[in-house]
Amino acid sequence: MRGVAVGTKDLDEYARLVGEEKINEIRRLAEPLRGARVLHVNATAYGGGVAEILHNLVPLMADVGLEALWYVLEAEDPAFFDVTKRIHNALQGMPLDLSDQMRDLFLATDRANAAALPEVDFVIAHDPQAVALRHFADDGASWAWRCHIDLTDAYTPVWSFLRPYVEEHSAAIFTMPQFAQPDLSIDHLVFSAPSIDPFTEKNGPLAADEARAIVAAFRFDPARPLLVQVSRFDPWKDPSGVIDAYRRVKAEVPDVQLALLGSLADDDPEGKELLARTIAHAADDRDIRCLTDLDGVRDREVNAFQRSASVVIQKSLREGFGLVVAEALWKGIPVVGGAVGGIPLQVVDGETGFLVRTVDECADRCLRLLRDVDLRVRMGAAGHERVRQEFLITRDLRDHLRLFADLRAARTTAPTAGARPT
């Protein structure tokens, strides 16, 4: 287990976006927790939404007086990340024969990492990779498991394996109530959506001329319509379905272009394989480009593509939340998104974008937006305001502070924990 260095942030800078009243509320919640040691643990420091959130949330926790730490798991056997990726997929509904060897590797890796845990007051263990840390930890901290995954159709044998480890935590945090499995028995359930930081390089202001220049550098024509999806190259993001929808759009709008952008995260070993399959599906269409961080696409470039998009697509088949949806809406770009997981929290159908279930629906809604500039402007403005009200990092910070206060209060009355799973 190793620590991740983060920068600094000033909570007061957010007042001009969310108002002084909300900032003052956060300061009041933080004051009784001043000096508390908080540890976040996840699988990677780069790539994917969890790492992105923590790069912003941890410094804000420090700014309000907590001693906030962030550690990432280390694996002696890199096959651990293949196993956890398979578990991740199974929790979203994909069948998996979880062998004894896979279980042993998973638990052995969490056991080894637990031995390196620092002494803290609160631990937030993120996603299945870190779920068994609590089982092996010999400490006095209050633990919460943060699930960023849509568990609606979780594959029962894998969930049954993980559930006892989840239940050892004092709390579980889900994006929305539908994600909490009905057989989960835990003292404290929290429903809190992820968030974006409006002041990062990815989400901050970017001049239109500069955005167009960045897009042009990747051989797109800024004067032509542009569809954009930003996601990991992952089967649940359905990049092939996005290409199919684009082809239906192109039959009626011949000058449309498609950009598929994604990072190749450290804990996602199948990403390169999915990228290769997506490129093959695009065939020789010169108006489609699949770009990653290896091509120089990082936060500023994502910002530019989202701001230059006519429509942002997020045609997910499963989605815990989809930070990229909030990112696009924040920039005033309407989103055509899959009607799954946390996307409907952000995309109000017909108001901030459109929710779709099929390739044909995706193509139809993109065509409507491409043909109606006024509709794009209205939806973009509504989407920006929805994100400002609901999905900025200040609300995420407030929710964590409330949880820490509840966990501290519960420690004085909680019964002794029961037997741990074997």
Residue pairs with C-beta under 8 A, 6 or more apart in sequence:
1 41
1 71
1 72
1 73
1 74
1 113
1 116
1 117
2 71
2 72
2 74
3 69
3 70
3 71
4 45
4 54
4 58
4 70
4 71
4 72
6 54
6 55
6 58
6 59
6 70
7 55
7 59
8 59
8 62
8 63
9 56
9 59
9 60
9 62
9 63
9 199
10 63
11 23
11 26
11 27
11 60
11 63
11 64
11 394
11 397
12 23
13 199
14 23
14 198
14 199
14 392
14 393
14 394
15 22
15 23
17 198
17 388
17 392
17 394
18 388
18 392
18 394
18 395
22 394
22 395
22 398
23 394
25 398
26 64
26 394
26 397
26 398
26 401
27 64
29 398
29 401
29 402
29 405
30 64
30 65
30 66
30 401
31 65
32 405
33 65
33 66
33 401
33 404
33 405
33 408
34 65
34 66
35 65
35 66
35 67
36 66
36 67
36 121
36 122
36 404
36 408
37 66
37 67
37 69
37 118
37 119
37 120
37 121
37 122
38 61
38 66
38 67
38 68
38 69
38 120
38 121
38 122
38 123
38 124
38 404
39 69
39 70
39 71
39 117
39 118
39 120
39 122
39 123
39 124
39 141
40 54
40 57
40 58
40 68
40 69
40 70
40 71
40 123
40 124
40 126
41 70
41 71
41 72
41 73
41 113
41 123
41 124
41 125
41 126
41 130
41 133
42 50
42 51
42 54
42 70
42 72
42 73
42 126
42 127
42 129
42 130
43 50
43 72
43 73
43 81
43 84
43 126
43 127
43 129
43 130
43 266
43 267
44 50
44 51
44 72
44 265
44 266
44 267
45 51
45 70
45 72
45 266
46 263
46 265
46 266
47 232
47 263
47 264
47 265
47 266
47 267
47 268
47 293
48 232
48 263
48 265
48 267
48 268
49 148
49 194
49 320
49 321
49 323
50 126
50 127
50 148
51 265
52 202
52 323
53 194
53 195
53 323
53 393
53 396
54 70
55 200
56 197
56 200
56 393
57 195
57 393
57 396
57 397
57 400
58 68
58 69
58 70
59 68
60 393
60 394
60 397
61 68
61 397
61 400
62 68
64 397
64 401
69 118
69 120
71 116
71 117
71 118
73 80
73 109
73 110
73 113
73 129
73 130
74 112
74 113
75 81
75 109
76 109
76 112
77 105
77 109
78 269
79 105
80 105
80 106
80 109
81 129
81 266
81 267
81 268
81 269
82 269
82 270
83 102
83 105
83 106
84 106
84 128
84 129
84 267
85 267
85 268
85 269
85 270
86 94
86 96
86 98
86 102
87 96
87 98
87 106
87 128
87 158
87 162
88 127
88 128
88 149
89 96
89 235
89 236
90 96
90 98
90 154
90 155
90 158
90 159
91 128
91 149
91 151
91 154
91 155
91 158
91 159
91 162
92 149
92 150
92 151
92 153
92 154
92 236
92 318
93 152
93 153
93 154
93 155
93 318
94 155
95 155
96 155
96 157
96 158
98 157
98 158
98 161
103 161
106 132
107 132
107 135
110 130
110 131
110 132
110 133
110 135
110 136
111 132
111 136
113 130
113 133
114 133
114 135
114 136
114 137
115 136
117 123
117 133
117 137
117 139
119 139
119 141
120 139
120 141
121 141
121 142
121 404
121 408
122 141
122 142
122 143
122 144
122 404
122 407
123 133
123 134
123 137
123 141
123 142
123 143
123 144
124 144
124 145
124 146
124 173
124 400
125 131
125 133
125 134
125 143
125 144
125 145
125 146
125 169
126 146
126 148
127 146
127 147
127 148
127 149
128 149
128 162
129 267
130 145
131 145
131 162
131 165
131 166
132 165
134 143
134 145
134 165
134 168
134 169
135 165
135 168
135 420
135 421
137 143
142 170
142 171
142 404
142 407
142 408
142 410
142 411
143 168
143 169
143 170
143 171
144 169
144 170
144 171
144 172
144 173
144 188
144 190
144 403
144 407
145 166
145 169
145 171
145 172
145 173
146 172
146 173
147 172
147 173
147 174
147 175
147 179
147 320
148 175
148 194
148 320
148 321
149 179
149 320
150 175
150 179
150 318
150 319
150 320
150 340
150 341
150 342
151 159
151 174
151 179
151 180
151 181
152 178
152 179
152 341
153 318
154 181
159 181
163 181
163 183
163 184
164 420
164 421
165 421
166 172
166 184
166 186
167 184
167 185
167 186
168 417
168 420
168 421
169 186
170 186
170 187
170 188
170 407
170 410
170 414
171 186
171 187
171 188
171 189
171 190
171 403
171 406
171 407
172 180
172 184
172 186
172 188
172 189
172 190
173 190
173 191
173 192
173 403
174 180
174 189
174 190
174 191
174 192
175 191
175 192
175 193
175 194
175 320
175 321
175 341
175 342
175 345
176 191
176 193
176 342
176 345
177 191
179 320
179 341
180 189
180 191
187 410
187 414
188 403
188 406
188 407
188 410
190 399
190 403
192 396
192 399
192 400
192 403
193 321
193 342
193 345
193 390
193 391
193 396
194 320
194 321
194 323
194 326
194 342
194 391
194 396
195 326
195 391
195 392
195 393
195 394
195 395
195 396
196 203
196 323
196 326
196 327
196 330
196 387
196 391
196 392
196 393
197 203
197 392
197 393
198 204
198 330
198 392
198 393
200 299
201 299
201 300
201 303
202 299
202 300
202 302
202 303
202 327
203 303
203 327
203 330
203 331
204 303
206 300
206 303
206 304
206 307
208 307
210 304
211 303
211 304
211 305
211 307
211 308
212 222
212 304
212 308
214 300
214 301
214 304
214 305
215 222
215 226
215 259
215 304
215 305
215 308
216 222
218 259
218 289
218 291
218 295
218 297
218 301
219 289
220 226
220 257
220 259
220 289
220 308
221 257
222 308
224 255
224 256
224 257
225 253
225 255
225 256
225 257
225 310
225 370
226 256
226 257
226 258
226 259
226 305
226 308
226 309
226 310
227 242
227 246
227 249
227 256
227 257
227 258
227 259
227 309
227 310
227 311
227 312
227 313
227 366
228 258
228 259
228 261
228 305
228 306
228 308
228 309
228 311
228 312
228 313
228 328
229 237
229 239
229 242
229 258
229 259
229 260
229 261
229 312
229 313
229 314
229 315
229 324
230 261
230 262
230 302
230 305
230 306
230 312
230 324
230 327
230 328
231 237
231 239
231 260
231 261
231 262
231 314
231 316
231 324
232 262
232 263
232 265
232 268
232 271
233 239
233 260
233 262
233 264
233 271
233 272
233 274
233 275
233 278
233 290
233 292
234 268
234 270
234 271
234 274
235 274
235 317
236 316
236 317
236 318
236 319
237 262
237 314
237 315
237 316
237 317
238 315
238 316
238 317
238 338
239 260
239 274
239 278
239 281
239 290
240 277
240 278
240 281
241 315
241 317
241 359
241 362
242 258
242 260
242 313
242 315
242 362
243 258
243 260
243 278
243 281
243 282
243 288
244 359
245 313
245 315
245 359
245 360
245 362
245 363
245 366
246 256
246 258
246 288
246 363
246 366
248 359
248 360
248 363
249 256
249 363
249 366
249 367
249 370
250 256
250 287
252 367
253 367
253 370
256 287
256 370
257 287
257 288
258 287
258 288
258 289
259 288
259 289
259 291
259 305
259 309
260 278
260 288
260 289
260 290
260 291
261 290
261 291
261 292
261 297
261 301
261 302
261 305
262 271
262 275
262 290
262 291
262 292
263 292
263 293
263 297
264 271
264 272
264 275
264 292
264 293
264 294
265 271
275 290
275 292
278 290
279 290
282 288
282 290
291 297
291 301
297 305
302 327
303 331
306 312
306 324
306 327
306 328
306 331
306 333
307 331
307 333
309 328
309 333
310 369
310 370
310 376
311 333
311 334
311 335
311 336
311 366
311 369
311 370
311 376
312 324
312 325
312 328
312 333
312 334
312 335
312 336
313 335
313 336
313 337
313 362
313 366
314 322
314 324
314 325
314 328
314 335
314 336
314 337
314 338
314 343
315 336
315 337
315 338
315 356
315 362
316 322
316 337
316 338
316 340
316 341
316 343
317 338
317 340
318 340
318 341
319 337
319 338
319 340
319 341
319 342
319 343
320 341
320 342
321 341
321 342
321 343
321 345
321 346
322 337
322 341
322 342
322 343
322 346
325 335
325 337
325 343
325 346
325 347
326 346
326 387
326 391
328 334
328 335
328 383
329 335
329 346
329 347
329 352
329 353
329 380
329 383
329 384
329 386
329 387
330 383
330 384
330 387
330 388
331 380
331 384
332 377
332 380
332 381
332 383
332 384
333 376
333 380
333 383
334 352
334 353
334 354
334 369
334 375
334 376
334 379
334 380
334 383
335 346
335 347
335 352
335 353
335 354
335 383
336 353
336 354
336 356
336 362
336 365
336 366
336 369
337 343
337 346
337 347
337 353
337 354
337 355
337 356
338 355
338 356
338 357
339 349
339 355
339 356
339 357
343 355
344 355
345 390
346 352
346 383
346 386
346 387
346 390
346 391
347 353
347 354
347 355
347 383
348 382
348 386
349 355
351 379
351 382
352 379
352 382
352 383
352 386
353 365
353 379
353 383
354 361
354 365
354 368
354 369
356 362
356 365
368 375
369 375
369 376
369 379
